[in-house]
Amino acid sequence: MLAHLPTPLEPADRLGRAIGLAPGRLWVKRDDLTGLATGGNKARKLELLVADALARGSRVLVTAGGPQSNHARMTAAAAARAGLGCVLAFNADPPPAAEGNQLLDRLLGAVLRFVGPVPMEALNDIVARIGAELDAAGRPAYVVPVGGSSPLGASAYVTAADEIVADLGHDDVLVVTATGSGGTQAGLAARLGHRRVLGVDVGALADPAPVVRGLAADVAALVGLAAPAGEPRLLRDQVGDGYGAPTEGTRRAVRLAARTEGLILDPVYSGKALAGLMSLDPSVLDARAVVFLSTGGVPALFTSRYAGWLAADEDDPTGPPPF
Ligand SMILES: Cc1ncc(COP(=O)(O)O)c(C=O)c1O
C-alpha cells in the first residue's frame, strides 16, 4: 500500500464564507494527506502503476516532469518503497543547487537527468527513449507517462470520486481541481460526468481539453462505465505567464487557505486552483456541495523562487498583531 485511503473530506466553512459560499457548501478533499514523501494526488495513481510495473517484472521506474515536479518526487518515493530503481527527466537545465522537490528526489535515491527547456509535450518521447536504453542495458524499465496520466493511472480518480459521493451521501457536487497533465480531472469526470468537475488549467499543456476528454473516455472504458457526455469544464485564465509562474491571485489564494483553514496549498497547482475558484461568481457554482481537491505539492513552497514571492509584500512579522 502506497497511499493512505480514503482521504478525509473536511468542511471548510471559514474559507467558504470568505469566497461567498453559505455554511455547509464548501468541502476540502484532503488528497494532500495520501502520504508518500509528503503526500499528494500522485500517490493514488502510483498505487496502480507500481503494481503494474511489478507484475511486468520491471526493475526501474522512469518518468519526467517540470523542475519542481511532485509527480517525479512521488515516483522516486514509490520506487524506493517497491525496491525499484528510478530515473527522472526534467525539462530544465541543471539548477545551481537542489531545492524543494529536487532535494527530496536526490534524498530518495533517484537518478536525475536535465534535458533542457523543452515543452512538456516532448517529455513522453524522452522518457520512452530512456526506458528503451535501460531495457537494452538489461534493466527492464517501466515508463510512467508525465503526471502518471495513463488511463490506468487516471482511473485512480474514479475511486476518489466514489469516496466523495460516499462521504457527502449524494452526488450533487462540483469538484474543483488543478489540471496539469489532465489525469486527475479525467478520472473524476469518468465517474461524475464532465459537468461535475471543474479543472483549473495550470499551463502544463498547450490545450488540456482534448487530453481530458480522451483520457476520461479511456478511463471509463477501463473501469466499465459509459464515456462521460459533454465537454470538460476548464478555467484557463489562471496560468499567468506560464506553467509555474507565480501570480497575484495565487498568492492571495495560498494565504487565504492558510489563514482560514490552516491548509497549506502549493504555488504551482492547488494555489492556482483555489485562485480559479475565488475568481468565480458564487452563482456559477451550480451544485449543492463544492469540493475543493487539495492535491499536495507543498515542497515547492520551500524553494527560493516561491518562498521569496510568497513573503514579498508580507506585513512585518515583528510588528503589532493585526487582531
Ligand atoms: C500538486 C499537484 N496538484 C495537481 C496536479 C495535477 O494533476 P494532473 O497532472 O493529474 O492534472 C499535479 C500534477 O503534477 C500536482 O503535482
The ligand as a Gaussian input file, in Angstrom:
#p B3LYP/6-31G(d) Opt

LIG

0 1
 C        0.201000      19.138000      -6.517000
 C       -0.440000      18.782000      -7.803000
 N       -1.726000      19.093000      -7.996000
 C       -2.362000      18.820000      -9.144000
 C       -1.702000      18.185000     -10.194000
 C       -2.445000      17.970000     -11.459000
 O       -2.762000      16.640000     -11.681000
 P       -2.851000      16.086000     -13.164000
 O       -1.453000      16.044000     -13.703000
 O       -3.451000      14.743000     -12.998000
 O       -3.696000      17.015000     -13.963000
 C       -0.357000      17.824000     -10.036000
 C        0.371000      17.194000     -11.151000
 O        1.554000      17.134000     -11.198000
 C        0.284000      18.121000      -8.811000
 O        1.578000      17.811000      -8.617000

